[in-house]
Each structure stands twice: as C-alpha cells, then as structure tokens.
Amino acid sequence: MRSPFRYTKQEKRGIVILLILMAGFQVVLLFYDSGLKYPDLPLMTADSLSAIFPDSSFLRDRREKKDQRPFNPNFISDYKGYLLGMSPEELDRLHAFRKDGRYVNSAEEFGRVTGISDSLLNTIAPSFSFPDFRYDKVIGEKKVPVPTGFMDLNEARAEDLRSIPGIGPVLSSRIVRFRDRLGGFLLDEQLFDVYGLDEEVGRKALKMFRVKQIPRIKKIPLNTAGVEELSELVYLGKKLAGRIVAYRDAHGKFDSIEQLTKIEDFPSERIGRIKLYLAL
C-alpha cells in the first residue's frame, strides 16, 4: 500500500467524500431502524422540548392546563400570575391592594383592581374561588368586624392548614387536636398557643385563616370543679388543677379568676386565655 502522504489531492478529496457518505448512511440507518421498532414514539417529546425552549408559548400553555383547580385570586404569586398571563404591572396593583388588608370578592372586582383585559378575565375567572363567609364575629356583646376572604379557623381541616408554608402534616394535625380539645378557638391569637408553631408561620396562617364563628363552650365552674374537670382545660393540666383545688380548700372560694395568679407556678401570662373557659 502507498503511504497516505503520497496520495494526490484529488485522491484525498475522494477519500474524505467517501467517509462523509458512509457516516451519513449510518445516521439514516439508525433513525430508520428506530422508526421501525417504535413507530408511535415521537422523536421530540414536550418534556425534551421544555429543556430546549423553556419559555415557549406552547409549553407555557401546556403547564397551564396541568393545574386548573379552583384558587383564591387574592393569593396569586408572581409565578402563578405569569402562568395566567398577567403582566408585572397588573400583579403589582393586586399586591398593593392586598397590602392594605383588603380582599377582592368577585371576578369583576378583581378586574377593576388589576386592570387586566376583559378577554383575559373571562379566561381565568371560571377558576376563581371566593369562600362564602360571615363578615363579623361576636365576643361577649361586642360585634367585631372581620375582613372578607378569610377561611374560618374553627372549620379548617388539617389539609387546609397545610397550604401554609411551614405547616406540615404533623403540625396541622396538632393544631386541629388542640382546637378540638378547647372546643374551638375563641380568639385568633390562640393559634400561637399550639406547641411547635413558629410565630412567623402563625402570622402567615392568620393572613388566610381567622376565627369567624365563635363556638359555644361550657365554662368550667372554678369554685366547684374538681381536679379531673379542671384538668380537661388544655391550659391547666392535672398538676396545676390539683394546686388550684388545694388553694381553694385552704383559702376558700375564689372571688375573681385573676386570683389564680397567686398560686405558685401559675402561668400568669396565660390568665387572659384561661379566664375565657372558667366561670365563678
């Protein structure tokens, strides 16, 4: 055989063309063979296209169709707004409106606040979900207004509470058990009494959940209840209930519920909560 360095220029060009033709023939055979084995398999799937064209309108529409569950438009995030087709300016108007503690309560009001087009509003409005709530609660004889758009904290299920970042299965179940043992929350702030609930997470929860309907509870008679009955109150426990009964036996009946703070190791900072469930 001749040395390759001794081939003429024309012969070298012919060899290169031959190699290119052979490589092209192999590629054609590869795709042809795959097509015979998997005739229904597309060469490019939507998922593979998403890696190449993450911002394409086709894939954005596909992502939107994946999640058409009802949602409260008061809590639209920037990403959710982007998927819905809202502009940053429209989202800013909604966030500014919500910053004042106000809530939109209809699709028409959402359109007025955000300034979105009628066509877009008609497209996304069928997915809006506005809970039907009472607008006030009564504490004692005083009627306290409650902003609309909140879910009732006393009716929230564990899975509802898990919609708050920071509240998982364990904590949501603990909140429900604590509430049920009390017979229901009387104040929004009682949510912070749940063991293990971070204050910041609690504040996030109160942006969506509030006590809207005050439950009827049977107050415990402080001057006649025994240890077992007093210990049923979550804030007391059996040990503290025993001290209350012992103090009552030694000093006579209580003249006021605040007198409990004179008992040794009594949690004085919780007297405001405890008095809600006691009666003289």
BALOBA-1460 file (C-alpha; in Angstrom, 3 decimals):
// residues 280
<rec num="1" residu="m" x="0.000" y="0.000" z="0.000"/>
<rec num="2" residu="r" x="1.116" y="3.505" z="-0.711"/>
<rec num="3" residu="s" x="1.754" y="5.904" z="2.108"/>
<rec num="4" residu="p" x="-1.252" y="8.300" z="2.627"/>
<rec num="5" residu="f" x="1.103" y="11.209" z="2.289"/>
<rec num="6" residu="r" x="1.809" y="10.187" z="-1.304"/>
<rec num="7" residu="y" x="-1.883" y="10.357" z="-2.463"/>
<rec num="8" residu="t" x="-2.728" y="13.091" z="-4.884"/>
<rec num="9" residu="k" x="-5.013" y="15.965" z="-3.841"/>
<rec num="10" residu="q" x="-7.840" y="14.552" z="-5.931"/>
<rec num="11" residu="e" x="-7.482" y="11.123" z="-4.334"/>
<rec num="12" residu="k" x="-7.517" y="12.650" z="-0.809"/>
<rec num="13" residu="r" x="-10.690" y="14.603" z="-1.637"/>
<rec num="14" residu="g" x="-12.364" y="11.422" z="-2.842"/>
<rec num="15" residu="i" x="-11.485" y="9.599" z="0.381"/>
<rec num="16" residu="v" x="-12.986" y="12.416" z="2.515"/>
<rec num="17" residu="i" x="-16.219" y="12.412" z="0.451"/>
<rec num="18" residu="l" x="-16.443" y="8.644" z="0.825"/>
<rec num="19" residu="l" x="-16.108" y="8.886" z="4.627"/>
<rec num="20" residu="i" x="-18.828" y="11.552" z="4.770"/>
<rec num="21" residu="l" x="-21.181" y="9.416" z="2.700"/>
<rec num="22" residu="m" x="-20.548" y="6.408" z="4.940"/>
<rec num="23" residu="a" x="-21.247" y="8.427" z="8.096"/>
<rec num="24" residu="g" x="-24.453" y="9.876" z="6.624"/>
<rec num="25" residu="f" x="-25.603" y="6.408" z="5.598"/>
<rec num="26" residu="q" x="-25.089" y="5.140" z="9.159"/>
<rec num="27" residu="v" x="-27.170" y="8.017" z="10.600"/>
<rec num="28" residu="v" x="-30.009" y="7.300" z="8.165"/>
<rec num="29" residu="l" x="-29.954" y="3.623" z="9.122"/>
<rec num="30" residu="l" x="-30.027" y="4.500" z="12.829"/>
<rec num="31" residu="f" x="-33.188" y="6.647" z="12.612"/>
<rec num="32" residu="y" x="-34.841" y="4.306" z="10.140"/>
<rec num="33" residu="d" x="-34.259" y="1.337" z="12.434"/>
<rec num="34" residu="s" x="-35.644" y="3.240" z="15.471"/>
<rec num="35" residu="g" x="-38.729" y="4.174" z="13.495"/>
<rec num="36" residu="l" x="-39.391" y="0.501" z="12.700"/>
<rec num="37" residu="k" x="-39.030" y="-0.573" z="16.316"/>
<rec num="38" residu="y" x="-41.029" y="2.293" z="17.841"/>
<rec num="39" residu="p" x="-43.360" y="3.642" z="15.133"/>
<rec num="40" residu="d" x="-45.520" y="5.598" z="17.634"/>
<rec num="41" residu="l" x="-42.664" y="7.205" z="19.551"/>
<rec num="42" residu="p" x="-42.086" y="10.883" z="18.588"/>
<rec num="43" residu="l" x="-38.519" y="11.975" z="18.076"/>
<rec num="44" residu="m" x="-39.047" y="15.044" z="20.318"/>
<rec num="45" residu="t" x="-41.374" y="15.000" z="23.329"/>
<rec num="46" residu="a" x="-42.847" y="18.033" z="25.089"/>
<rec num="47" residu="d" x="-40.595" y="17.381" z="28.077"/>
<rec num="48" residu="s" x="-37.498" y="17.310" z="25.920"/>
<rec num="49" residu="l" x="-38.649" y="20.471" z="24.188"/>
<rec num="50" residu="s" x="-39.074" y="22.175" z="27.572"/>
<rec num="51" residu="a" x="-35.369" y="21.766" z="28.215"/>
<rec num="52" residu="i" x="-34.565" y="23.492" z="24.945"/>
<rec num="53" residu="f" x="-37.385" y="26.053" z="24.811"/>
<rec num="54" residu="p" x="-38.429" y="26.689" z="28.464"/>
<rec num="55" residu="d" x="-40.256" y="29.927" z="27.657"/>
<rec num="56" residu="s" x="-42.115" y="28.853" z="24.545"/>
<rec num="57" residu="s" x="-45.816" y="29.706" z="24.435"/>
<rec num="58" residu="f" x="-46.665" y="26.104" z="23.559"/>
<rec num="59" residu="l" x="-45.103" y="24.731" z="26.719"/>
<rec num="60" residu="r" x="-46.466" y="27.556" z="28.855"/>
<rec num="61" residu="d" x="-49.982" y="26.666" z="27.670"/>
<rec num="62" residu="r" x="-49.273" y="23.033" z="28.434"/>
<rec num="63" residu="r" x="-48.201" y="23.889" z="32.003"/>
<rec num="64" residu="e" x="-51.324" y="25.988" z="32.500"/>
<rec num="65" residu="k" x="-53.584" y="23.097" z="31.502"/>
<rec num="66" residu="k" x="-51.973" y="20.872" z="34.122"/>
<rec num="67" residu="d" x="-53.413" y="22.910" z="37.003"/>
<rec num="68" residu="q" x="-56.952" y="24.133" z="36.518"/>
<rec num="69" residu="r" x="-58.067" y="23.639" z="40.115"/>
<rec num="70" residu="p" x="-60.086" y="26.463" z="41.712"/>
<rec num="71" residu="f" x="-57.947" y="29.017" z="43.571"/>
<rec num="72" residu="n" x="-58.444" y="32.196" z="45.564"/>
<rec num="73" residu="p" x="-57.177" y="35.058" z="43.340"/>
<rec num="74" residu="n" x="-56.298" y="37.100" z="46.440"/>
<rec num="75" residu="f" x="-53.227" y="34.912" z="46.908"/>
<rec num="76" residu="i" x="-51.796" y="34.820" z="43.387"/>
<rec num="77" residu="s" x="-47.999" y="34.610" z="43.429"/>
<rec num="78" residu="d" x="-45.751" y="36.208" z="40.816"/>
<rec num="79" residu="y" x="-45.169" y="32.820" z="39.185"/>
<rec num="80" residu="k" x="-48.880" y="31.965" z="39.164"/>
<rec num="81" residu="g" x="-49.636" y="35.356" z="37.656"/>
<rec num="82" residu="y" x="-47.023" y="34.740" z="34.952"/>
<rec num="83" residu="l" x="-48.639" y="31.398" z="34.068"/>
<rec num="84" residu="l" x="-52.063" y="33.059" z="33.922"/>
<rec num="85" residu="g" x="-50.727" y="35.662" z="31.513"/>
<rec num="86" residu="m" x="-50.822" y="38.675" z="33.850"/>
<rec num="87" residu="s" x="-48.277" y="41.452" z="33.439"/>
<rec num="88" residu="p" x="-45.990" y="42.577" z="36.316"/>
<rec num="89" residu="e" x="-47.904" y="45.884" z="36.489"/>
<rec num="90" residu="e" x="-51.224" y="44.071" z="36.944"/>
<rec num="91" residu="l" x="-49.758" y="41.902" z="39.685"/>
<rec num="92" residu="d" x="-48.298" y="44.972" z="41.401"/>
<rec num="93" residu="r" x="-51.765" y="46.560" z="41.515"/>
<rec num="94" residu="l" x="-53.178" y="43.446" z="43.174"/>
<rec num="95" residu="h" x="-50.344" y="43.254" z="45.720"/>
<rec num="96" residu="a" x="-50.715" y="46.952" z="46.548"/>
<rec num="97" residu="f" x="-54.445" y="46.440" z="47.086"/>
<rec num="98" residu="r" x="-53.804" y="43.429" z="49.332"/>
<rec num="99" residu="k" x="-51.098" y="45.229" z="51.309"/>
<rec num="100" residu="d" x="-53.780" y="47.373" z="52.938"/>
<rec num="101" residu="g" x="-55.530" y="44.269" z="54.242"/>
<rec num="102" residu="r" x="-58.257" y="44.386" z="51.606"/>
<rec num="103" residu="y" x="-59.558" y="41.471" z="49.559"/>
<rec num="104" residu="v" x="-61.275" y="41.155" z="46.207"/>
<rec num="105" residu="n" x="-64.567" y="39.282" z="46.479"/>
<rec num="106" residu="s" x="-65.644" y="38.870" z="42.860"/>
<rec num="107" residu="a" x="-64.209" y="38.465" z="39.391"/>
<rec num="108" residu="e" x="-65.467" y="41.937" z="38.474"/>
<rec num="109" residu="e" x="-63.650" y="43.492" z="41.423"/>
<rec num="110" residu="f" x="-60.506" y="41.555" z="40.516"/>
<rec num="111" residu="g" x="-60.676" y="43.062" z="37.022"/>
<rec num="112" residu="r" x="-61.100" y="46.586" z="38.375"/>
<rec num="113" residu="v" x="-58.225" y="46.260" z="40.855"/>
<rec num="114" residu="t" x="-55.716" y="44.680" z="38.469"/>
<rec num="115" residu="g" x="-56.809" y="46.362" z="35.240"/>
<rec num="116" residu="i" x="-56.483" y="43.161" z="33.204"/>
<rec num="117" residu="s" x="-58.221" y="42.898" z="29.856"/>
<rec num="118" residu="d" x="-61.769" y="41.564" z="29.633"/>
<rec num="119" residu="s" x="-60.640" y="38.700" z="27.430"/>
<rec num="120" residu="l" x="-58.062" y="37.514" z="29.963"/>
<rec num="121" residu="l" x="-60.536" y="37.951" z="32.834"/>
<rec num="122" residu="n" x="-63.121" y="35.832" z="31.029"/>
<rec num="123" residu="t" x="-60.475" y="33.143" z="30.510"/>
<rec num="124" residu="i" x="-59.245" y="32.833" z="34.090"/>
<rec num="125" residu="a" x="-62.350" y="33.865" z="36.083"/>
<rec num="126" residu="p" x="-64.001" y="30.379" z="35.898"/>
<rec num="127" residu="s" x="-61.154" y="29.088" z="38.109"/>
<rec num="128" residu="f" x="-61.669" y="31.730" z="40.806"/>
<rec num="129" residu="s" x="-62.907" y="30.527" z="44.184"/>
<rec num="130" residu="f" x="-64.259" y="33.077" z="46.671"/>
<rec num="131" residu="p" x="-65.216" y="31.444" z="50.001"/>
<rec num="132" residu="d" x="-68.605" y="32.459" z="51.350"/>
<rec num="133" residu="f" x="-68.000" y="33.748" z="54.877"/>
<rec num="134" residu="r" x="-69.810" y="35.735" z="57.537"/>
<rec num="135" residu="y" x="-68.391" y="39.207" z="57.939"/>
<rec num="136" residu="d" x="-68.437" y="39.654" z="61.712"/>
<rec num="137" residu="k" x="-67.978" y="37.772" z="64.939"/>
<rec num="138" residu="v" x="-69.310" y="38.454" z="68.408"/>
<rec num="139" residu="i" x="-67.141" y="38.454" z="71.521"/>
<rec num="140" residu="g" x="-69.290" y="38.974" z="74.574"/>
<rec num="141" residu="e" x="-71.745" y="41.643" z="73.488"/>
<rec num="142" residu="k" x="-69.362" y="43.341" z="71.108"/>
<rec num="143" residu="k" x="-69.561" y="42.772" z="67.367"/>
<rec num="144" residu="v" x="-66.115" y="42.709" z="65.803"/>
<rec num="145" residu="p" x="-65.849" y="43.095" z="62.004"/>
<rec num="146" residu="v" x="-63.824" y="40.503" z="60.157"/>
<rec num="147" residu="p" x="-62.350" y="41.246" z="56.713"/>
<rec num="148" residu="t" x="-63.764" y="39.113" z="53.926"/>
<rec num="149" residu="g" x="-61.719" y="36.486" z="52.137"/>
<rec num="150" residu="f" x="-60.629" y="34.537" z="55.237"/>
<rec num="151" residu="m" x="-61.368" y="30.890" z="55.946"/>
<rec num="152" residu="d" x="-62.803" y="30.041" z="59.359"/>
<rec num="153" residu="l" x="-60.006" y="28.822" z="61.619"/>
<rec num="154" residu="n" x="-62.507" y="26.708" z="63.542"/>
<rec num="155" residu="e" x="-63.640" y="24.914" z="60.403"/>
<rec num="156" residu="a" x="-60.274" y="24.494" z="58.702"/>
<rec num="157" residu="r" x="-59.202" y="20.915" z="58.072"/>
<rec num="158" residu="a" x="-55.648" y="19.668" z="58.513"/>
<rec num="159" residu="e" x="-55.168" y="19.610" z="54.730"/>
<rec num="160" residu="d" x="-56.368" y="23.226" z="54.529"/>
<rec num="161" residu="l" x="-53.782" y="24.298" z="57.092"/>
<rec num="162" residu="r" x="-51.039" y="22.545" z="55.149"/>
<rec num="163" residu="s" x="-51.458" y="25.143" z="52.404"/>
<rec num="164" residu="i" x="-49.438" y="27.492" z="54.645"/>
<rec num="165" residu="p" x="-45.638" y="27.223" z="54.125"/>
<rec num="166" residu="g" x="-44.118" y="25.836" z="57.312"/>
<rec num="167" residu="i" x="-47.174" y="23.802" z="58.377"/>
<rec num="168" residu="g" x="-46.768" y="20.140" z="57.547"/>
<rec num="169" residu="p" x="-48.799" y="17.004" z="58.364"/>
<rec num="170" residu="v" x="-47.638" y="16.777" z="61.997"/>
<rec num="171" residu="l" x="-48.196" y="20.440" z="62.850"/>
<rec num="172" residu="s" x="-51.533" y="20.690" z="61.041"/>
<rec num="173" residu="s" x="-52.857" y="17.655" z="62.946"/>
<rec num="174" residu="r" x="-51.594" y="19.145" z="66.216"/>
<rec num="175" residu="i" x="-53.428" y="22.412" z="65.535"/>
<rec num="176" residu="v" x="-56.697" y="20.566" z="64.866"/>
<rec num="177" residu="r" x="-56.325" y="18.429" z="68.032"/>
<rec num="178" residu="f" x="-55.519" y="21.493" z="70.167"/>
<rec num="179" residu="r" x="-58.530" y="23.349" z="68.769"/>
<rec num="180" residu="d" x="-60.852" y="20.379" z="69.298"/>
<rec num="181" residu="r" x="-59.737" y="19.932" z="72.906"/>
<rec num="182" residu="l" x="-60.590" y="23.578" z="73.544"/>
<rec num="183" residu="g" x="-63.958" y="23.184" z="71.892"/>
<rec num="184" residu="g" x="-62.867" y="25.733" z="69.301"/>
<rec num="185" residu="f" x="-60.757" y="28.877" z="69.216"/>
<rec num="186" residu="l" x="-62.324" y="31.976" z="70.692"/>
<rec num="187" residu="l" x="-59.516" y="34.297" z="69.580"/>
<rec num="188" residu="d" x="-57.270" y="34.334" z="66.513"/>
<rec num="189" residu="e" x="-54.212" y="34.618" z="68.774"/>
<rec num="190" residu="q" x="-54.869" y="31.202" z="70.327"/>
<rec num="191" residu="l" x="-53.236" y="29.726" z="67.253"/>
<rec num="192" residu="f" x="-49.889" y="30.829" z="68.697"/>
<rec num="193" residu="d" x="-50.516" y="28.634" z="71.768"/>
<rec num="194" residu="v" x="-50.032" y="25.479" z="69.689"/>
<rec num="195" residu="y" x="-46.763" y="23.803" z="70.634"/>
<rec num="196" residu="g" x="-44.097" y="23.950" z="67.937"/>
<rec num="197" residu="l" x="-45.778" y="26.600" z="65.799"/>
<rec num="198" residu="d" x="-43.262" y="29.275" z="64.802"/>
<rec num="199" residu="e" x="-44.548" y="32.820" z="65.294"/>
<rec num="200" residu="e" x="-43.754" y="33.829" z="61.721"/>
<rec num="201" residu="v" x="-45.579" y="30.785" z="60.364"/>
<rec num="202" residu="g" x="-48.523" y="31.602" z="62.630"/>
<rec num="203" residu="r" x="-48.702" y="35.123" z="61.216"/>
<rec num="204" residu="k" x="-48.747" y="33.717" z="57.691"/>
<rec num="205" residu="a" x="-51.595" y="31.411" z="58.703"/>
<rec num="206" residu="l" x="-53.623" y="34.331" z="60.090"/>
<rec num="207" residu="k" x="-53.403" y="36.016" z="56.713"/>
<rec num="208" residu="m" x="-55.663" y="33.253" z="55.390"/>
<rec num="209" residu="f" x="-57.481" y="31.896" z="58.457"/>
<rec num="210" residu="r" x="-59.429" y="33.787" z="61.145"/>
<rec num="211" residu="v" x="-61.961" y="32.903" z="63.837"/>
<rec num="212" residu="k" x="-65.191" y="33.850" z="62.113"/>
<rec num="213" residu="q" x="-67.807" y="31.994" z="64.124"/>
<rec num="214" residu="i" x="-67.338" y="31.891" z="67.913"/>
<rec num="215" residu="p" x="-68.142" y="28.393" z="69.231"/>
<rec num="216" residu="r" x="-70.424" y="27.862" z="72.180"/>
<rec num="217" residu="i" x="-68.414" y="26.409" z="75.054"/>
<rec num="218" residu="k" x="-69.416" y="25.265" z="78.510"/>
<rec num="219" residu="k" x="-67.302" y="27.140" z="81.032"/>
<rec num="220" residu="i" x="-65.828" y="25.225" z="83.955"/>
<rec num="221" residu="p" x="-67.107" y="26.391" z="87.394"/>
<rec num="222" residu="l" x="-63.910" y="27.407" z="89.176"/>
<rec num="223" residu="n" x="-65.321" y="27.194" z="92.722"/>
<rec num="224" residu="t" x="-66.925" y="23.759" z="92.432"/>
<rec num="225" residu="a" x="-64.972" y="21.824" z="89.788"/>
<rec num="226" residu="g" x="-62.701" y="19.004" z="90.887"/>
<rec num="227" residu="v" x="-59.212" y="18.171" z="89.684"/>
<rec num="228" residu="e" x="-60.390" y="15.975" z="86.805"/>
<rec num="229" residu="e" x="-62.774" y="18.578" z="85.434"/>
<rec num="230" residu="l" x="-60.270" y="21.421" z="85.692"/>
<rec num="231" residu="s" x="-57.515" y="19.350" z="84.089"/>
<rec num="232" residu="e" x="-59.653" y="18.959" z="80.960"/>
<rec num="233" residu="l" x="-58.734" y="22.556" z="80.107"/>
<rec num="234" residu="v" x="-55.662" y="22.409" z="77.867"/>
<rec num="235" residu="y" x="-54.063" y="25.432" z="79.535"/>
<rec num="236" residu="l" x="-54.078" y="23.872" z="83.005"/>
<rec num="237" residu="g" x="-53.237" y="20.200" z="83.120"/>
<rec num="238" residu="k" x="-53.664" y="17.818" z="86.067"/>
<rec num="239" residu="k" x="-50.780" y="19.086" z="88.192"/>
<rec num="240" residu="l" x="-51.879" y="22.733" z="88.065"/>
<rec num="241" residu="a" x="-55.511" y="21.727" z="88.524"/>
<rec num="242" residu="g" x="-54.520" y="19.993" z="91.763"/>
<rec num="243" residu="r" x="-52.869" y="23.179" z="93.009"/>
<rec num="244" residu="i" x="-55.978" y="25.199" z="92.209"/>
<rec num="245" residu="v" x="-58.178" y="22.830" z="94.227"/>
<rec num="246" residu="a" x="-55.680" y="22.805" z="97.108"/>
<rec num="247" residu="y" x="-55.553" y="26.623" z="97.140"/>
<rec num="248" residu="r" x="-59.357" y="26.785" z="97.109"/>
<rec num="249" residu="d" x="-59.592" y="24.333" z="100.015"/>
<rec num="250" residu="a" x="-57.064" y="26.359" z="102.002"/>
<rec num="251" residu="h" x="-58.333" y="29.900" z="101.276"/>
<rec num="252" residu="g" x="-61.993" y="29.408" z="100.408"/>
<rec num="253" residu="k" x="-63.791" y="30.175" z="97.174"/>
<rec num="254" residu="f" x="-62.207" y="32.435" z="94.580"/>
<rec num="255" residu="d" x="-63.505" y="35.991" z="94.473"/>
<rec num="256" residu="s" x="-62.145" y="36.511" z="90.950"/>
<rec num="257" residu="i" x="-60.488" y="34.429" z="88.290"/>
<rec num="258" residu="e" x="-57.436" y="36.714" z="88.445"/>
<rec num="259" residu="q" x="-56.862" y="35.387" z="91.960"/>
<rec num="260" residu="l" x="-55.442" y="32.267" z="90.310"/>
<rec num="261" residu="t" x="-52.220" y="34.174" z="89.687"/>
<rec num="262" residu="k" x="-51.454" y="33.943" z="93.429"/>
<rec num="263" residu="i" x="-50.980" y="30.199" z="93.113"/>
<rec num="264" residu="e" x="-47.374" y="29.018" z="92.996"/>
<rec num="265" residu="d" x="-46.030" y="28.437" z="89.467"/>
<rec num="266" residu="f" x="-49.291" y="29.564" z="87.890"/>
<rec num="267" residu="p" x="-48.700" y="30.754" z="84.275"/>
<rec num="268" residu="s" x="-49.801" y="34.357" z="84.835"/>
<rec num="269" residu="e" x="-49.084" y="35.247" z="81.214"/>
<rec num="270" residu="r" x="-51.926" y="32.933" z="80.174"/>
<rec num="271" residu="i" x="-54.579" y="34.218" z="82.558"/>
<rec num="272" residu="g" x="-56.239" y="36.043" z="79.658"/>
<rec num="273" residu="r" x="-56.681" y="32.737" z="77.823"/>
<rec num="274" residu="i" x="-57.640" y="30.673" z="80.867"/>
<rec num="275" residu="k" x="-60.366" y="33.034" z="82.071"/>
<rec num="276" residu="l" x="-62.190" y="32.544" z="78.762"/>
<rec num="277" residu="y" x="-63.003" y="28.971" z="79.809"/>
<rec num="278" residu="l" x="-63.720" y="29.453" z="83.551"/>
<rec num="279" residu="a" x="-66.679" y="30.791" z="85.452"/>
<rec num="280" residu="l" x="-67.145" y="31.682" z="89.142"/>
